[in-house]
């Protein structure tokens, strides 16, 4: 197997705990919803959103000197509040992009 493929596989394997931690937060969030009826579709959407946001937060935390335990807690909470975190990150990113362009 070529080295670049092996490196990609190794990098993906290292991200599995990050994804699982954020997904766990997303599942907890979905299961706590009382106003809506349970839906497998919305559980799946919540899991995918939580995994995506957890990965983004993980990569953002790479630039910090936070202890690993704190990084793990932030990733889990970002999975729990994934919709809100995604909106916040989008707004911050777009505002920063506007400042850079204009």
N, CA, C and O atoms as CSV, one atom per row, in Angstrom:
chain,resi,resn,atom,element,x,y,z
A,1,UNK,N,N,0.847,-1.168,0.000
A,1,UNK,CA,C,0.000,0.000,0.000
A,1,UNK,C,C,0.902,1.243,0.000
A,1,UNK,O,O,1.866,1.308,0.762
A,2,UNK,N,N,0.587,2.235,-0.859
A,2,UNK,CA,C,1.418,3.447,-0.901
A,2,UNK,C,C,1.412,4.189,0.437
A,2,UNK,O,O,0.450,4.129,1.202
A,3,UNK,N,N,2.513,4.886,0.688
A,3,UNK,CA,C,2.659,5.591,1.968
A,3,UNK,C,C,1.591,6.649,2.187
A,3,UNK,O,O,1.128,6.835,3.313
A,4,UNK,N,N,1.191,7.347,1.125
A,4,UNK,CA,C,0.207,8.418,1.301
A,4,UNK,C,C,-1.154,7.850,1.715
A,4,UNK,O,O,-1.859,8.461,2.519
A,5,UNK,N,N,-1.521,6.708,1.182
A,5,UNK,CA,C,-2.785,6.079,1.565
A,5,UNK,C,C,-2.708,5.611,3.018
A,5,UNK,O,O,-3.663,5.768,3.779
A,6,UNK,N,N,-1.578,5.043,3.393
A,6,UNK,CA,C,-1.380,4.572,4.759
A,6,UNK,C,C,-1.464,5.745,5.741
A,6,UNK,O,O,-2.057,5.619,6.812
A,7,UNK,N,N,-0.871,6.880,5.374
A,7,UNK,CA,C,-0.914,8.067,6.233
A,7,UNK,C,C,-2.341,8.591,6.371
A,7,UNK,O,O,-2.741,9.020,7.453
A,8,UNK,N,N,-3.105,8.558,5.291
A,8,UNK,CA,C,-4.504,8.997,5.343
A,8,UNK,C,C,-5.329,8.089,6.240
A,8,UNK,O,O,-6.156,8.566,7.018
A,9,UNK,N,N,-5.114,6.804,6.140
A,9,UNK,CA,C,-5.834,5.848,6.980
A,9,UNK,C,C,-5.478,6.057,8.446
A,9,UNK,O,O,-6.356,6.046,9.309
A,10,UNK,N,N,-4.187,6.248,8.732
A,10,UNK,CA,C,-3.760,6.489,10.106
A,10,UNK,C,C,-4.364,7.771,10.667
A,10,UNK,O,O,-4.778,7.806,11.825
A,11,UNK,N,N,-4.416,8.829,9.850
A,11,UNK,CA,C,-5.011,10.099,10.285
A,11,UNK,C,C,-6.506,9.930,10.552
A,11,UNK,O,O,-7.028,10.479,11.522
A,12,UNK,N,N,-7.196,9.177,9.699
A,12,UNK,CA,C,-8.632,8.942,9.886
A,12,UNK,C,C,-8.885,8.133,11.161
A,12,UNK,O,O,-9.843,8.402,11.886
A,13,UNK,N,N,-8.049,7.165,11.431
A,13,UNK,CA,C,-8.209,6.350,12.639
A,13,UNK,C,C,-8.020,7.204,13.892
A,13,UNK,O,O,-8.703,6.994,14.894
A,14,UNK,N,N,-7.098,8.166,13.840
A,14,UNK,CA,C,-6.877,9.048,14.987
A,14,UNK,C,C,-8.066,9.971,15.240
A,14,UNK,O,O,-8.235,10.468,16.353
A,15,UNK,N,N,-8.888,10.204,14.221
A,15,UNK,CA,C,-10.057,11.079,14.377
A,15,UNK,C,C,-11.295,10.347,14.891
A,15,UNK,O,O,-12.281,10.991,15.250
A,16,UNK,N,N,-11.263,9.026,14.931
A,16,UNK,CA,C,-12.421,8.250,15.380
A,16,UNK,C,C,-12.859,8.625,16.800
A,16,UNK,O,O,-14.056,8.811,17.018
A,17,UNK,N,N,-11.945,8.746,17.782
A,17,UNK,CA,C,-12.401,9.144,19.120
A,17,UNK,C,C,-13.046,10.529,19.143
A,17,UNK,O,O,-14.010,10.749,19.878
A,18,UNK,N,N,-12.531,11.450,18.358
A,18,UNK,CA,C,-13.107,12.800,18.277
A,18,UNK,C,C,-14.533,12.724,17.750
A,18,UNK,O,O,-15.442,13.347,18.300
A,19,UNK,N,N,-14.724,11.957,16.681
A,19,UNK,CA,C,-16.045,11.828,16.080
A,19,UNK,C,C,-17.010,11.146,17.052
A,19,UNK,O,O,-18.149,11.585,17.205
A,20,UNK,N,N,-16.563,10.089,17.698
A,20,UNK,CA,C,-17.437,9.378,18.642
A,20,UNK,C,C,-17.837,10.259,19.823
A,20,UNK,O,O,-18.978,10.209,20.283
A,21,UNK,N,N,-16.905,11.056,20.305
A,21,UNK,CA,C,-17.201,11.938,21.429
A,21,UNK,C,C,-18.224,12.998,21.048
A,21,UNK,O,O,-19.156,13.262,21.807
A,22,UNK,N,N,-18.058,13.602,19.885
A,22,UNK,CA,C,-19.019,14.621,19.453
A,22,UNK,C,C,-20.367,13.993,19.103
A,22,UNK,O,O,-21.412,14.586,19.367
A,23,UNK,N,N,-20.351,12.808,18.517
A,23,UNK,CA,C,-21.605,12.110,18.196
A,23,UNK,C,C,-22.356,11.754,19.481
A,23,UNK,O,O,-23.583,11.855,19.524
A,24,UNK,N,N,-21.645,11.345,20.513
A,24,UNK,CA,C,-22.292,11.042,21.791
A,24,UNK,C,C,-23.015,12.287,22.316
A,24,UNK,O,O,-24.146,12.199,22.795
A,25,UNK,N,N,-22.358,13.439,22.224
A,25,UNK,CA,C,-23.018,14.680,22.628
A,25,UNK,C,C,-24.249,14.960,21.790
A,25,UNK,O,O,-25.269,15.403,22.317
A,26,UNK,N,N,-24.168,14.707,20.489
A,26,UNK,CA,C,-25.308,14.911,19.604
A,26,UNK,C,C,-26.461,13.971,19.904
A,26,UNK,O,O,-27.623,14.375,19.851
A,27,UNK,N,N,-26.151,12.725,20.217
A,27,UNK,CA,C,-27.198,11.749,20.544
A,27,UNK,C,C,-27.895,12.145,21.838
A,27,UNK,O,O,-29.121,12.079,21.931
A,28,UNK,N,N,-27.118,12.556,22.836
A,28,UNK,CA,C,-27.720,13.003,24.099
A,28,UNK,C,C,-28.658,14.179,23.847
A,28,UNK,O,O,-29.764,14.228,24.384
A,29,UNK,N,N,-28.212,15.114,23.036
A,29,UNK,CA,C,-29.047,16.276,22.717
A,29,UNK,C,C,-30.346,15.857,22.042
A,29,UNK,O,O,-31.416,16.349,22.400
A,30,UNK,N,N,-30.263,14.959,21.077
A,30,UNK,CA,C,-31.462,14.511,20.360
A,30,UNK,C,C,-32.415,13.747,21.272
A,30,UNK,O,O,-33.633,13.889,21.159
A,31,UNK,N,N,-31.872,12.944,22.168
A,31,UNK,CA,C,-32.721,12.153,23.056
A,31,UNK,C,C,-33.388,13.000,24.134
A,31,UNK,O,O,-34.398,12.584,24.703
A,32,UNK,N,N,-32.854,14.161,24.420
A,32,UNK,CA,C,-33.437,15.032,25.434
A,32,UNK,C,C,-34.561,15.905,24.892
A,32,UNK,O,O,-35.224,16.596,25.665
A,33,UNK,N,N,-34.783,15.888,23.619
A,33,UNK,CA,C,-35.839,16.706,23.037
A,33,UNK,C,C,-37.196,16.157,23.473
A,33,UNK,O,O,-37.494,14.984,23.250
A,34,UNK,N,N,-38.016,17.003,24.093
A,34,UNK,CA,C,-39.317,16.567,24.594
A,34,UNK,C,C,-40.458,17.116,23.743
A,34,UNK,O,O,-41.522,16.502,23.671
A,35,UNK,N,N,-40.255,18.237,23.112
A,35,UNK,CA,C,-41.339,18.892,22.394
A,35,UNK,C,C,-41.680,18.168,21.088
A,35,UNK,O,O,-42.814,18.227,20.614
A,36,UNK,N,N,-40.711,17.504,20.529
A,36,UNK,CA,C,-40.941,16.825,19.254
A,36,UNK,C,C,-40.986,15.317,19.474
A,36,UNK,O,O,-40.381,14.792,20.408
A,37,UNK,N,N,-41.688,14.659,18.626
A,37,UNK,CA,C,-41.690,13.199,18.683
A,37,UNK,C,C,-40.354,12.676,18.186
A,37,UNK,O,O,-39.683,13.303,17.366
A,38,UNK,N,N,-39.987,11.513,18.702
A,38,UNK,CA,C,-38.736,10.907,18.270
A,38,UNK,C,C,-38.815,10.552,16.796
A,38,UNK,O,O,-39.826,10.041,16.314
A,39,UNK,N,N,-37.730,10.832,16.091
A,39,UNK,CA,C,-37.650,10.519,14.671
A,39,UNK,C,C,-36.248,10.001,14.373
A,39,UNK,O,O,-35.250,10.626,14.730
A,40,UNK,N,N,-36.192,8.864,13.722
A,40,UNK,CA,C,-34.892,8.316,13.338
A,40,UNK,C,C,-34.182,9.255,12.374
A,40,UNK,O,O,-32.957,9.377,12.407
A,41,UNK,N,N,-34.952,9.919,11.516
A,41,UNK,CA,C,-34.369,10.843,10.551
A,41,UNK,C,C,-33.641,11.983,11.270
A,41,UNK,O,O,-32.497,12.297,10.943
A,42,UNK,N,N,-34.317,12.604,12.258
A,42,UNK,CA,C,-33.701,13.727,12.956
A,42,UNK,C,C,-32.563,13.273,13.859
A,42,UNK,O,O,-31.632,14.037,14.111
A,43,UNK,N,N,-32.626,12.045,14.347
A,43,UNK,CA,C,-31.494,11.504,15.095
A,43,UNK,C,C,-30.279,11.373,14.181
A,43,UNK,O,O,-29.167,11.733,14.566
A,44,UNK,N,N,-30.493,10.856,12.971
A,44,UNK,CA,C,-29.403,10.721,12.010
A,44,UNK,C,C,-28.844,12.088,11.616
A,44,UNK,O,O,-27.626,12.259,11.551
A,45,UNK,N,N,-29.705,13.048,11.356
A,45,UNK,CA,C,-29.257,14.402,11.021
A,45,UNK,C,C,-28.464,14.992,12.181
A,45,UNK,O,O,-27.433,15.628,11.966
A,46,UNK,N,N,-28.934,14.787,13.400
A,46,UNK,CA,C,-28.221,15.280,14.573
A,46,UNK,C,C,-26.852,14.639,14.736
A,46,UNK,O,O,-25.890,15.308,15.112
A,47,UNK,N,N,-26.762,13.352,14.454
A,47,UNK,CA,C,-25.484,12.643,14.546
A,47,UNK,C,C,-24.504,13.170,13.511
A,47,UNK,O,O,-23.341,13.417,13.830
A,48,UNK,N,N,-24.956,13.343,12.283
A,48,UNK,CA,C,-24.083,13.847,11.222
A,48,UNK,C,C,-23.622,15.266,11.529
A,48,UNK,O,O,-22.448,15.593,11.360
A,49,UNK,N,N,-24.548,16.105,11.980
A,49,UNK,CA,C,-24.203,17.490,12.322
A,49,UNK,C,C,-23.203,17.521,13.474
A,49,UNK,O,O,-22.230,18.274,13.434
A,50,UNK,N,N,-23.440,16.709,14.493
A,50,UNK,CA,C,-22.538,16.667,15.645
A,50,UNK,C,C,-21.144,16.209,15.242
A,50,UNK,O,O,-20.151,16.763,15.714
A,51,UNK,N,N,-21.055,15.210,14.380
A,51,UNK,CA,C,-19.747,14.727,13.923
A,51,UNK,C,C,-19.009,15.811,13.152
A,51,UNK,O,O,-17.811,16.012,13.352
A,52,UNK,N,N,-19.711,16.503,12.281
A,52,UNK,CA,C,-19.110,17.577,11.484
A,52,UNK,C,C,-18.606,18.711,12.377
A,52,UNK,O,O,-17.471,19.165,12.233
A,53,UNK,N,N,-19.446,19.159,13.285
A,53,UNK,CA,C,-19.062,20.254,14.181
A,53,UNK,C,C,-17.925,19.805,15.109
A,53,UNK,O,O,-17.005,20.576,15.383
A,54,UNK,N,N,-17.988,18.578,15.583
A,54,UNK,CA,C,-16.914,18.064,16.440
A,54,UNK,C,C,-15.568,18.069,15.736
A,54,UNK,O,O,-14.549,18.407,16.339
A,55,UNK,N,N,-15.559,17.695,14.465
A,55,UNK,CA,C,-14.307,17.726,13.705
A,55,UNK,C,C,-13.794,19.152,13.531
A,55,UNK,O,O,-12.600,19.408,13.686
A,56,UNK,N,N,-14.686,20.073,13.212
A,56,UNK,CA,C,-14.278,21.472,13.049
A,56,UNK,C,C,-13.693,22.005,14.356
A,56,UNK,O,O,-12.629,22.625,14.358
A,57,UNK,N,N,-14.386,21.762,15.459
A,57,UNK,CA,C,-13.909,22.238,16.760
A,57,UNK,C,C,-12.575,21.584,17.110
A,57,UNK,O,O,-11.684,22.244,17.645
A,58,UNK,N,N,-12.431,20.313,16.815
A,58,UNK,CA,C,-11.163,19.615,17.061
A,58,UNK,C,C,-10.025,20.303,16.318
A,58,UNK,O,O,-8.965,20.547,16.893
A,59,UNK,N,N,-10.237,20.612,15.056
A,59,UNK,CA,C,-9.185,21.254,14.274
A,59,UNK,C,C,-8.900,22.668,14.776
A,59,UNK,O,O,-7.751,23.109,14.755
A,60,UNK,N,N,-9.927,23.379,15.224
A,60,UNK,CA,C,-9.711,24.711,15.790
A,60,UNK,C,C,-8.934,24.634,17.106
A,60,UNK,O,O,-8.120,25.509,17.402
A,61,UNK,N,N,-9.185,23.596,17.884
A,61,UNK,CA,C,-8.498,23.442,19.165
A,61,UNK,C,C,-7.041,23.018,19.014
A,61,UNK,O,O,-6.271,23.104,19.970
A,62,UNK,N,N,-6.659,22.566,17.837
A,62,UNK,CA,C,-5.272,22.157,17.613
A,62,UNK,C,C,-4.302,23.313,17.811
A,62,UNK,O,O,-3.127,23.100,18.110
A,63,UNK,N,N,-4.794,24.538,17.643
A,63,UNK,CA,C,-3.930,25.713,17.769
A,63,UNK,C,C,-3.844,26.227,19.203
A,63,UNK,O,O,-3.160,27.217,19.459
A,64,UNK,N,N,-4.522,25.573,20.135
A,64,UNK,CA,C,-4.529,26.025,21.525
A,64,UNK,C,C,-3.633,25.144,22.387
A,64,UNK,O,O,-3.214,24.062,21.976
A,65,UNK,N,N,-3.353,25.628,23.581
A,65,UNK,CA,C,-2.543,24.866,24.536
A,65,UNK,C,C,-3.416,24.294,25.649
A,65,UNK,O,O,-2.927,24.019,26.744
A,66,UNK,N,N,-4.707,24.113,25.370
A,66,UNK,CA,C,-5.613,23.560,26.373
A,66,UNK,C,C,-5.204,22.126,26.710
A,66,UNK,O,O,-4.695,21.409,25.848
A,67,UNK,N,N,-5.421,21.707,27.948
A,67,UNK,CA,C,-5.177,20.295,28.301
A,67,UNK,C,C,-6.122,19.380,27.514
A,67,UNK,O,O,-7.201,19.800,27.096
A,68,UNK,N,N,-5.710,18.142,27.321
A,68,UNK,CA,C,-6.509,17.195,26.532
A,68,UNK,C,C,-7.904,16.991,27.107
A,68,UNK,O,O,-8.870,16.862,26.354
A,69,UNK,N,N,-8.022,16.960,28.425
A,69,UNK,CA,C,-9.333,16.775,29.049
A,69,UNK,C,C,-10.282,17.916,28.717
A,69,UNK,O,O,-11.466,17.688,28.466
A,70,UNK,N,N,-9.773,19.138,28.715
A,70,UNK,CA,C,-10.596,20.289,28.372
A,70,UNK,C,C,-10.988,20.256,26.900
A,70,UNK,O,O,-12.123,20.576,26.548
A,71,UNK,N,N,-10.053,19.871,26.044
A,71,UNK,CA,C,-10.371,19.742,24.615
A,71,UNK,C,C,-11.480,18.707,24.403
A,71,UNK,O,O,-12.390,18.920,23.603
A,72,UNK,N,N,-11.397,17.596,25.120
A,72,UNK,CA,C,-12.418,16.549,24.995
A,72,UNK,C,C,-13.782,17.066,25.436
A,72,UNK,O,O,-14.795,16.792,24.793
A,73,UNK,N,N,-13.803,17.813,26.536
A,73,UNK,CA,C,-15.070,18.363,27.027
A,73,UNK,C,C,-15.658,19.351,26.031
A,73,UNK,O,O,-16.866,19.346,25.791
A,74,UNK,N,N,-14.820,20.192,25.453
A,74,UNK,CA,C,-15.292,21.167,24.464
A,74,UNK,C,C,-15.845,20.456,23.230
A,74,UNK,O,O,-16.863,20.877,22.681
A,75,UNK,N,N,-15.199,19.404,22.798
A,75,UNK,CA,C,-15.677,18.645,21.635
A,75,UNK,C,C,-17.020,17.983,21.936
A,75,UNK,O,O,-17.921,18.003,21.098
A,76,UNK,N,N,-17.157,17.398,23.123
A,76,UNK,CA,C,-18.424,16.753,23.494
A,76,UNK,C,C,-19.552,17.784,23.578
A,76,UNK,O,O,-20.659,17.531,23.103
A,77,UNK,N,N,-19.278,18.927,24.173
A,77,UNK,CA,C,-20.300,19.965,24.286
A,77,UNK,C,C,-20.638,20.536,22.910
A,77,UNK,O,O,-21.791,20.877,22.643
A,78,UNK,N,N,-19.638,20.638,22.042
A,78,UNK,CA,C,-19.928,21.131,20.689
A,78,UNK,C,C,-20.830,20.162,19.939
A,78,UNK,O,O,-21.651,20.584,19.124
A,79,UNK,N,N,-20.685,18.866,20.205
A,79,UNK,CA,C,-21.591,17.888,19.610
A,79,UNK,C,C,-22.995,18.020,20.164
A,79,UNK,O,O,-23.978,17.879,19.436
A,80,UNK,N,N,-23.086,18.293,21.467
A,80,UNK,CA,C,-24.383,18.465,22.124
A,80,UNK,C,C,-25.115,19.691,21.574
A,80,UNK,O,O,-26.322,19.647,21.333
A,81,UNK,N,N,-24.379,20.775,21.381
A,81,UNK,CA,C,-24.971,22.034,20.899
A,81,UNK,C,C,-24.596,22.289,19.445
A,81,UNK,O,O,-24.373,23.434,19.050
A,82,UNK,N,N,-24.526,21.235,18.657
A,82,UNK,CA,C,-23.962,21.331,17.312
A,82,UNK,C,C,-24.666,22.348,16.408
A,82,UNK,O,O,-24.001,23.058,15.654
A,83,UNK,N,N,-25.974,22.428,16.470
A,83,UNK,CA,C,-26.671,23.397,15.608
A,83,UNK,C,C,-26.266,24.825,15.956
A,83,UNK,O,O,-25.947,25.626,15.077
A,84,UNK,N,N,-26.284,25.128,17.247
A,84,UNK,CA,C,-25.921,26.478,17.688
A,84,UNK,C,C,-24.452,26.790,17.396
A,84,UNK,O,O,-24.121,27.894,16.966
A,85,UNK,N,N,-23.585,25.820,17.631
A,85,UNK,CA,C,-22.158,26.022,17.383
A,85,UNK,C,C,-21.908,26.225,15.891
A,85,UNK,O,O,-21.093,27.063,15.506
A,86,UNK,N,N,-22.599,25.471,15.058
A,86,UNK,CA,C,-22.428,25.614,13.615
A,86,UNK,C,C,-22.852,27.007,13.146
A,86,UNK,O,O,-22.177,27.612,12.313
A,87,UNK,N,N,-23.954,27.512,13.669
A,87,UNK,CA,C,-24.413,28.858,13.313
A,87,UNK,C,C,-23.385,29.891,13.769
A,87,UNK,O,O,-23.052,30.808,13.018
A,88,UNK,N,N,-22.881,29.748,14.993
A,88,UNK,CA,C,-21.892,30.677,15.517
A,88,UNK,C,C,-20.613,30.662,14.677
A,88,UNK,O,O,-20.082,31.717,14.328
A,89,UNK,N,N,-20.124,29.471,14.357
A,89,UNK,CA,C,-18.912,29.363,13.544
A,89,UNK,C,C,-19.121,29.956,12.150
A,89,UNK,O,O,-18.228,30.607,11.606
A,90,UNK,N,N,-20.283,29.733,11.585
A,90,UNK,CA,C,-20.576,30.287,10.266
A,90,UNK,C,C,-20.553,31.805,10.305
A,90,UNK,O,O,-19.948,32.440,9.440
A,91,UNK,N,N,-21.204,32.390,11.298
A,91,UNK,CA,C,-21.247,33.847,11.409
A,91,UNK,C,C,-19.849,34.425,11.623
A,91,UNK,O,O,-19.487,35.415,10.987
A,92,UNK,N,N,-19.068,33.821,12.506
A,92,UNK,CA,C,-17.713,34.300,12.773
A,92,UNK,C,C,-16.841,34.184,11.528
A,92,UNK,O,O,-16.077,35.096,11.213
A,93,UNK,N,N,-16.956,33.063,10.823
A,93,UNK,CA,C,-16.160,32.846,9.623
A,93,UNK,C,C,-16.529,33.852,8.538
A,93,UNK,O,O,-15.648,34.434,7.906
A,94,UNK,N,N,-17.828,34.058,8.320
A,94,UNK,CA,C,-18.257,34.997,7.282
A,94,UNK,C,C,-17.853,36.421,7.625
A,94,UNK,O,O,-17.436,37.172,6.743
A,95,UNK,N,N,-17.969,36.810,8.901
A,95,UNK,CA,C,-17.540,38.147,9.302
A,95,UNK,C,C,-16.040,38.339,9.098
A,95,UNK,O,O,-15.599,39.391,8.634
A,96,UNK,N,N,-15.272,37.334,9.440
A,96,UNK,CA,C,-13.810,37.408,9.240
A,96,UNK,C,C,-13.474,37.473,7.763
A,96,UNK,O,O,-12.575,38.210,7.358
A,97,UNK,N,N,-14.187,36.709,6.962
A,97,UNK,CA,C,-13.967,36.718,5.513
A,97,UNK,C,C,-14.305,38.080,4.916
A,97,UNK,O,O,-13.590,38.568,4.040
A,98,UNK,N,N,-15.386,38.693,5.382
A,98,UNK,CA,C,-15.767,40.028,4.894
A,98,UNK,C,C,-14.684,41.049,5.228
A,98,UNK,O,O,-14.362,41.909,4.408
A,99,UNK,N,N,-14.120,40.955,6.441
A,99,UNK,CA,C,-13.063,41.891,6.834
A,99,UNK,C,C,-11.810,41.702,5.980
A,99,UNK,O,O,-11.134,42.672,5.635
A,100,UNK,N,N,-11.509,40.467,5.645
A,100,UNK,CA,C,-10.312,40.176,4.848
A,100,UNK,C,C,-10.474,40.653,3.403
A,100,UNK,O,O,-9.521,41.134,2.790
A,101,UNK,N,N,-11.679,40.515,2.873
A,101,UNK,CA,C,-11.923,40.871,1.473
A,101,UNK,C,C,-12.098,42.367,1.314
A,101,UNK,O,O,-11.549,42.962,0.387
A,102,UNK,N,N,-12.864,42.987,2.217
A,102,UNK,CA,C,-13.157,44.409,2.085
A,102,UNK,C,C,-12.142,45.202,2.785
A,102,UNK,O,O,-12.214,46.431,2.790
